[in-house]
Amino acid sequence: MKTGLLHLAASPFEAAVQVLALPDGHPARRLHGHSFLARARVAPGSEGSVLAERLAAAVGPLDYRLLNDVIASPTDENIVRWIAAALAPLAPESVGVQSTRDTGVDLDAAGRAHLWRRFRFEAAHRLPRVPAGHPCGRMHGHGFEVILHVDQDLGARDIGMDYEALAALWAPLQAQLHHRCLNDVPGLENPTSEMLARWVWEMLAPRLPELSWVSVHETATAGCHYDGSVWRIWKESRFESAVCVPPSPGLAACLHGHSYVCRLHLAAALDEVLGWTIDFGDVRAAFTPVHAALDHHRLDGSTVAEPTPASLLEWMREACAVHLPALERIDLYDTPSTGAMLWWGERGPALPGLMP
């Protein structure tokens, strides 16, 4: 079984931009600005705050600049390729840039760019096949979010897939889903996250051959990814813990704490009757003892000898092994801009990941 550890970091920058390669009348042709967020995932070697410092240094030349003065055609894809080139000595597994909360591009280790755009709709649903008494059997609702990821390298256009083109393709689906009861939508009679992801894929894939993933966020802490054949679900949890950094040259030991964010990623076969792979509630219940051992505790000495994100991830993987056998990846953030990811299995950490 393959396994790997990646360190994660993010760094914001403010910049103005004008994308003149777009057609006349496109809003992004006008001079405008963004609060960008750059992200990187690298193998061990530039851990935690060191990676964050290297990433901040890489994007420094872009901060409070007109990007056209630095990058000839500053589309999000070209911006992320520029950042990746600046980080080349670290051999990043992936680099991403998020230009707004709802748009961005991720560049994988093979140099393929995956553009993504997020859409939101408000809808009711119930799951008709769950056991009696299950809360999802009751009619309820969510502010659903769907993220479409497209592989730029498959596009035939000079500038690749555009966010506005994605919005146009999504519009007919938005009309069917927004302010609706999903159970009444043909094909969504059992509207689990997995079924919704597959429905979106089947509706768009014939018209969008570049489609690489569909992500459905049912709540702020749970969702599903689908690539046309494999489903992966994720469940997020948070815990508040104290840690003590061991002494190092010139620095004394320091007791402090973090608000950790943890994301569990699981892959399993679809249950064709229930319409899901794994019940989010079952994931939460199985993780509860692990959460209890971490939340409002001092982690060093009792939980792990050295409370680094890497050591905590190894401990969490072992603690979850029996009750969450479908678990194949854990993301752990000790701050909003730094963290680590542990993955195992044959598929690897294929999906781009947004920051918590």
N, C-alpha and C positions, 0 to 999 in steps of 0.2 A: 504494500500500500504506500502510495506517495504521501508525503507530508511536507509542510513548509511553514515558515514563519515570515511575516512581513511587518515592517514598521510603517506607521501611517502618520502623516502630518498634513496640515493645511496652513495657508497663509493668504490673507486678503490683500488686495491692492485696488486703488481707485484710479480710473483712467477714462479719458475721452477717446472716441473712436468714430470713424466714418467708413462704412463698407461700400466703396464705390463700384465694386464688382457686381453689385446687385442691380436689378433692373430699375429704370426710372420710376419714381413714385413709391418705391419701397421705403418704409420708414427708416430702416437702418442706413440708408444712403445719407441721411441728414446727420450733421454733427451732434453727437449725444454722448452720454457717459454711463458707466456701470460701476457698481461695487462688486468687483470680481473676487472669486475665491479659487485659489490654486490648490490642488491636492496631489499628493504623491504617495506611492507605495513602493518600498524598497526592501530588499533582503537585509538581514542583520549586517551591521557594519556602521550604520549611521542612526543609532537608536534615539527614540524619543525626541527630547529637546534639541539634540544635535541635528537631526533631520529637519526639524522645524526651522532651525537657524539657517541651514543650507538652502531650504526652499525659500525662506524670506529673502536671502541674499540673491537667489536666482531671479525672483520677481522684482527686486528692488529697482532695476532700470526701467520697469514699466509703471511704477507707482507715481501717480499724479503727472502723467505724461499724456500727450496725444499719441496714441499707439501707431498712427500712420507715419510718425517720424522714426519709429523703430522697426516696424513690420510692414512690408510693402502692401499687403492686402490683409488687414487685421480681422479676418473672420475668427470665430471662436476656435475653429480647427487650426488655423495658422498660429493663433496665439498659443494654444497648447503645444503645438509642435516646437515653437520657439522656446517655451519653458522646458520641454523635454530635452532639447539640445543643450540648454544651460545646465541641466542635471545629468547629462550623459555620463560623467565620471562615476556616478552612483549606480548606473545600470538599473534604472527604476523598472519595476514590474508593470506599473501603469502611472500615468500622469493625467490629471483632469483639470478642467477649468469650468467654473460655474459663473455665467455672466449675470443671471438673475436667479431667484429662487426656483424658477420653473424651467430654466434652460441651461444647457452645458454640453461639453464634449469630453469624452474619456478616450485616451490613447493607450492601447494595450502594448504589451512587450514586443509584439510583432509589427508595431507601427500602424495598426488599423485604428481608425478614428470612429468612435461610436457617439453620434450626436443624440441627445435626448431632450424631450420636452414633456413637462408635467401638465396634466389636465385634471380638473376637479368637477365632480357633480354630486348633487344631493339626492339621495334615493332611499326608499324603504325596501326591506326584504325580510323574508323568513326562510329558514331551511326546513323543508317539509319532511325530510327523511331522518332527522336526528331522533335519538331516543326520547321517550316521553319525559318531560320535565327539563330538558336541555334548554337553557335560556335563548339559544338561537332559533328554537322552534317558535318563539313568540314573534309577532310582527314588531319590527323595530327599524331603525334607520342609521345611516352613516353619512358623513361627508367623505365619499370615496375619492381617492386620487389614483390616476392611471398615468404611468410614465412609459412613453414609447421610446425605444432605443433603436437607432438605425445605423447600419454599417455604411459609412461614407464611401468606402472603397468599392462598393457595388454600384454606386450612382453613375449615371451616364452624363450628368450635367457638369459643366466646368466648375461650378462652385459647390457641387454636392447637394445633398438634401438641405432645404432651408426650413427654419422654424415655422415660417408662415405657411409653407407647403404642408407641413405636418398638421398645422391647425386646420387647414382646409380639408384634409383627409379625415380628421377627427370630427369635424362639425356634424356630419350625419349621425354619428354614434352618440354624440352629446345630445342631439335632439331626441334620440330614443331612450336615453338613460336619465337625463336630468329631470328632477321633480317627478319621478315615476316610481311605481312599485316594480322592482326588477322581476318578480315572479310572473308579471304579466307580459314581459318581453319575450317573444318567440326565441327559444333556445336557452333561456335563462330560468326555466321553471324551478330549478334547484340552484339558486344563485350563490354558491360558495365563491370564495376568492379564486379558487382554482378554475371553476367553471367560467367565471367572468373573464379571467385572463385568457382562457382558451377561446371564448366567444369573441373577444377583441382581436385576438390573433387571426381567427378564421375570417373575420369581417375585413381585416386590413391587408393580410398577406397577399391576396391576389392582386391588389392595387399597389402594394408597397413591397416589392421584392427585397428591398434593403432592410426590412424589419428584422432585428436581431433578438430583441427581448421585449416582452410586455411585463411591466411590474404593476401590481395592484396593491395599493395601501388601503386596507379595510378600516384600520384605525391608525392612530399615530404610533402605535407600538407593535403592529403586526401586519404582515403582507405576504404576497406570493409573487414569484418570478416565473415566467414561462418562456421557453425559447422555441416552441413548436413541437417539442418532444419530451422535455424534462421539466418537471415542476420543482421549485425550491421554495420553501416557506421560511419566513424569519419572524422571530419574536424578540422584542426588546425588553430589557429590564434595567433598573438603576439601583445602585446601592451606595451608601455613604460609609467610608472606611478611613481609618487612620493608618499611616505607614511611617516608617523611620528609614530615611536614606542613610546607608552606612557611611562612615567617615572616608574621606578621600584626601589626597595631598592638598593641604591648604584649607580644607573644609571639615568642620566638625559634623558629627551625626546630627540629623535634623528630623524631629518628629513633626509631621504635618498630616494633611488629609486630602482626599479627593472625593468628588461626586462622580463615580464611575458610571459609564453607559456600556451595557453589554448587549450584543446582538447574537442570538443563536440562529444558525442557518441549518435547515434540515432538508433532506431529499428522500422521497419515498414514492412508491407506486401509487397511482390514483385508485382510490376505492370508488368503483363505478356506481355503487349503490348510494353511498353517502355523498359522493361528489367532492371529497377532499382527500388530501394525502394523510395529514395528521391534524387532529383537532387542536386549535390554538390553546384551548383550555387545558388539554392534556399536557401540552408543552409547559404551560405555566405551572401546573400542579407538579410535574416531574422536577422542575427546576426550583421549586419552593425550598426544599432542604438546603440546596446549594446556596441560594440567596440568603437564607437565614444564617448560614455560616460566615457570610461575608458582610452583611449589612450591619452597620453600627458596631463594628469590631476593629481592633487593631490587627492588621494582617500579618505583619512581620513577626516571626518567631513562633506563632501558633498555627497560622494557615500555611504560610510558605516561609522558607528560611530567608529568601531575598525577595521582597515584594515588587519586583519589576513586572511590567505587563506580560512579558514572555513567561515568567515563572507562574504568574497567576493563571494564564491561559492553559498551561500544562496541567495545573492543579484542577481547573474547572473541567477540562476535557476528561480527566480521570474520574472526577466526581460525578459526571453526567453519563458515563459510559453505559452503565447497566440500565438506567431508566430512560435514556434517550439514544437508543442505538442508531437512529437515523441521522443524528447530529454529524455534520461534516465540516463545519467551520464556525469559529467564534471570533467576533470582533470585540475588542475591549478598548474603550477610550478613557484615559485617566483625566484628560482635559478636553474641552471642545475641539482642540486643534492637534492633539497628539494621541497616539494609541498604537495598538498592534493587532495583528490578525493571525490566528493559527488555523490552518486548513489541513485536511487529509482526505484520502480517497483518490480516485482516478481522474475526476473531472477538474480538480484544481479550483482556484478562486476566480472563476471565469467572469463573474458578473461585476460590472462597475458598482461602486458603493458610494452613496451620498453620506456626508457627515451627519452625525446626530443633531 
